[in-house]
Amino acid sequence: MGEFVGIDPHGADQLLRQMEASKDILGRTRHGLEAAIAEAGASWTGQQGVSAMHRSWAFLDDTQRDLKWRIDTLKQMVPSSGNGLLSGVFTFASETEAARQGKADATGITGALKQHEIETSVESWRKVTAATAATKAKLNDPAYAAALLASLGPDRFRALFLHWMRDFRPNCSRRGRRHLVR
């Protein structure tokens, strides 16, 4: 299911800085090139000068964002003990996919929690637990975790936590569970 990734954080940081410098150069060149092409009109020899420059900038920007996501994710997954290679298996192919899945999983948790608030039964709580347990292997991905929490929102997260504390946390007294048995 996953993709194996190995990154040297120091080298990747250097590459990110170089890509940023390249984007800056392209950004400064863009206005002059666009003006020269407009002035030359039909006599301009480079058919795709401006569009190629825009594609280059977009490529650098997308690649930079993806590399940053990969570094951040690996740092979450693997405790760093220096400047060595970080490696791990990614659950998601991209930051966008991770965020999309985080939102989808939040929808499942929200639905199960709403049903539990109506039924207030052990079985409905098991469904909430199953929905939250399905997220465990994905939470190392910062984009997934951020999307999951943002989609749940503070009120839903608080409700989830309070239900867990009041009725179903491990090692709690039976007193909190009594109202379910009645």
RODO-2510 file (C-alpha; in nm, 4 decimals, decimal comma):
residues 182
     n   res          X          Y          Z
     1     m     0,0000     0,0000     0,0000
     2     g     0,2846     0,2380     0,0733
     3     e     0,5785     0,3906    -0,1037
     4     f     0,9282     0,3526     0,0389
     5     v     1,1028     0,6876     0,0675
     6     g     1,4550     0,7694     0,1796
     7     i     1,5722     1,1290     0,2121
     8     d     1,8864     1,2965     0,3374
     9     p     1,7368     1,5957     0,5239
    10     h     2,0495     1,8095     0,4838
    11     g     2,0677     1,7494     0,1087
    12     a     1,6928     1,7973     0,0718
    13     d     1,7060     2,1292     0,2592
    14     q     1,9842     2,2442     0,0272
    15     l     1,7789     2,1400    -0,2758
    16     l     1,4764     2,3287    -0,1405
    17     r     1,6879     2,6445    -0,1071
    18     q     1,8184     2,6033    -0,4632
    19     m     1,4658     2,5599    -0,5978
    20     e     1,3553     2,8720    -0,4111
    21     a     1,6468     3,0665    -0,5617
    22     s     1,5515     2,9392    -0,9087
    23     k     1,1924     3,0513    -0,8566
    24     d     1,3190     3,3943    -0,7515
    25     i     1,5288     3,4232    -1,0693
    26     l     1,2353     3,3160    -1,2850
    27     g     1,0120     3,5620    -1,1031
    28     r     1,2522     3,8502    -1,1653
    29     t     1,3022     3,7485    -1,5301
    30     r     0,9340     3,7042    -1,6062
    31     h     0,8349     4,0693    -1,6410
    32     g     1,1272     4,1552    -1,8675
    33     l     1,0722     3,8498    -2,0861
    34     e     0,6992     3,9130    -2,1157
    35     a     0,7659     4,2757    -2,2119
    36     a     1,0283     4,1735    -2,4709
    37     i     0,7921     3,9179    -2,6256
    38     a     0,5082     4,1698    -2,6391
    39     e     0,7374     4,4285    -2,7989
    40     a     0,8748     4,1807    -3,0545
    41     g     0,5266     4,0611    -3,1474
    42     a     0,5211     3,8165    -3,4401
    43     s     0,8978     3,8438    -3,4884
    44     w     0,9657     3,6713    -3,1527
    45     t     1,1518     3,3503    -3,2345
    46     g     1,0745     3,1588    -2,9169
    47     q     0,7231     3,0251    -2,9561
    48     q     0,6687     2,9254    -2,5944
    49     g     0,9049     3,1467    -2,3957
    50     v     0,6580     3,2748    -2,1388
    51     s     0,4556     2,9550    -2,1047
    52     a     0,7716     2,7450    -2,0646
    53     m     0,8880     2,9829    -1,7939
    54     h     0,5508     2,9564    -1,6165
    55     r     0,5626     2,5758    -1,6374
    56     s     0,9160     2,5781    -1,4958
    57     w     0,8110     2,7945    -1,2029
    58     a     0,5046     2,5741    -1,1393
    59     f     0,7216     2,2608    -1,1563
    60     l     0,9654     2,4025    -0,9022
    61     d     0,6821     2,5127    -0,6746
    62     d     0,5015     2,1754    -0,6872
    63     t     0,8243     1,9814    -0,6394
    64     q     0,9271     2,2019    -0,3502
    65     r     0,5906     2,1538    -0,1781
    66     d     0,6024     1,7753    -0,2295
    67     l     0,9588     1,7460    -0,1007
    68     k     0,8766     1,9560     0,2057
    69     w     0,5752     1,7329     0,2787
    70     r     0,7913     1,4215     0,2452
    71     i     1,0575     1,5602     0,4795
    72     d     0,7981     1,6691     0,7364
    73     t     0,6255     1,3314     0,7199
    74     l     0,9488     1,1369     0,7595
    75     k     1,0497     1,3516     1,0546
    76     q     0,7168     1,2587     1,2167
    77     m     0,7682     0,8896     1,1436
    78     v     1,1373     0,8500     1,2231
    79     p     1,3062     1,0106     1,5208
    80     s     1,6174     1,1806     1,3888
    81     s     1,9454     1,1152     1,5596
    82     g     2,1644     1,3342     1,3450
    83     n     2,2184     1,4158     0,9814
    84     g     2,1698     1,0664     0,8419
    85     l     1,9252     0,9324     0,5909
    86     l     1,5603     0,9229     0,6964
    87     s     1,3512     0,6470     0,5454
    88     g     1,0032     0,5092     0,5838
    89     v     0,7008     0,3790     0,4006
    90     f     0,4476     0,6455     0,3089
    91     t     0,0806     0,5631     0,3375
    92     f    -0,0145     0,8321     0,0865
    93     a     0,1320     0,9243    -0,2503
    94     s     0,0911     1,2978    -0,1954
    95     e    -0,0023     1,5657     0,0524
    96     t    -0,3287     1,6182    -0,1358
    97     e    -0,4214     1,2517    -0,1059
    98     a    -0,3374     1,2534     0,2655
    99     a    -0,5562     1,5591     0,3264
   100     r    -0,8425     1,4118     0,1225
   101     q    -0,8307     1,0903     0,3254
   102     g    -0,8144     1,2851     0,6524
   103     k    -1,1338     1,4687     0,5590
   104     a    -1,3036     1,1444     0,4555
   105     d    -1,2086     0,9708     0,7806
   106     a    -1,3340     1,2692     0,9807
   107     t    -1,6683     1,2326     0,8053
   108     g    -1,6864     0,8688     0,9171
   109     i    -1,5990     0,9577     1,2758
   110     t    -1,8498     1,2429     1,2771
   111     g    -2,1265     1,0168     1,1484
   112     a    -2,0531     0,7470     1,4045
   113     l    -2,0365     1,0035     1,6854
   114     k    -2,3674     1,1630     1,5828
   115     q    -2,5285     0,8195     1,5837
   116     h    -2,3804     0,7487     1,9258
   117     e    -2,5195     1,0754     2,0610
   118     i    -2,8647     0,9584     1,9499
   119     e    -2,8402     0,5954     2,0645
   120     t    -2,5917     0,6190     2,3545
   121     s    -2,5274     0,2460     2,3448
   122     v    -2,2222     0,0270     2,3757
   123     e    -2,2707    -0,0842     2,0164
   124     s    -2,2821     0,2743     1,8870
   125     w    -1,9653     0,3518     2,0826
   126     r    -1,7953     0,0509     1,9228
   127     k    -1,8681     0,2088     1,5851
   128     v    -1,7078     0,5344     1,7002
   129     t    -1,4089     0,3386     1,8274
   130     a    -1,3783     0,1508     1,4985
   131     a    -1,3930     0,4760     1,3005
   132     t    -1,1211     0,6343     1,5137
   133     a    -0,9069     0,3191     1,5195
   134     a    -0,9005     0,3216     1,1389
   135     t    -0,6952     0,6422     1,1556
   136     k    -0,4118     0,5074     1,3712
   137     a    -0,1717     0,3984     1,0970
   138     k    -0,2223     0,7248     0,9073
   139     l    -0,1675     0,9773     1,1859
   140     n     0,2092     1,0046     1,1302
   141     d     0,1346     1,2003     0,8161
   142     p     0,1053     1,5669     0,9189
   143     a    -0,1215     1,6552     0,6246
   144     y    -0,3570     1,3698     0,7135
   145     a    -0,3608     1,4576     1,0838
   146     a    -0,4178     1,8275     1,0150
   147     a    -0,7032     1,7582     0,7733
   148     l    -0,8603     1,5078     1,0129
   149     l    -0,8528     1,7513     1,3048
   150     a    -0,9629     2,0483     1,0952
   151     s    -1,2538     1,8499     0,9528
   152     l    -1,3597     1,7278     1,2947
   153     g    -1,3372     2,0804     1,4285
   154     p    -1,2888     2,1748     1,7917
   155     d    -1,6481     2,1078     1,8973
   156     r    -1,6646     1,7580     1,7487
   157     f    -1,3183     1,6707     1,8821
   158     r    -1,4180     1,7931     2,2269
   159     a    -1,7414     1,5915     2,2139
   160     l    -1,5472     1,2812     2,1121
   161     f    -1,3010     1,3280     2,3954
   162     l    -1,5719     1,3995     2,6541
   163     h    -1,7693     1,0893     2,5538
   164     w    -1,4547     0,8846     2,5873
   165     m    -1,3693     1,0339     2,9275
   166     r    -1,7200     1,0055     3,0669
   167     d    -1,8295     0,6677     2,9498
   168     f    -1,5745     0,4528     2,7804
   169     r    -1,2154     0,5205     2,8687
   170     p    -1,0142     0,2161     2,9721
   171     n    -0,9812     0,1483     3,3450
   172     c    -1,2622     0,3836     3,4415
   173     s    -1,5136     0,2920     3,7059
   174     r    -1,8308     0,1135     3,6069
   175     r    -2,0266     0,4119     3,7387
   176     g    -1,9862     0,6021     3,4126
   177     r    -2,1119     0,3065     3,2122
   178     r    -2,4179     0,2355     3,4257
   179     h    -2,6545     0,4576     3,2320
   180     l    -2,5990     0,2427     2,9221
   181     v    -2,7127    -0,0757     3,0929
   182     r    -3,0413     0,0567     3,2273
***
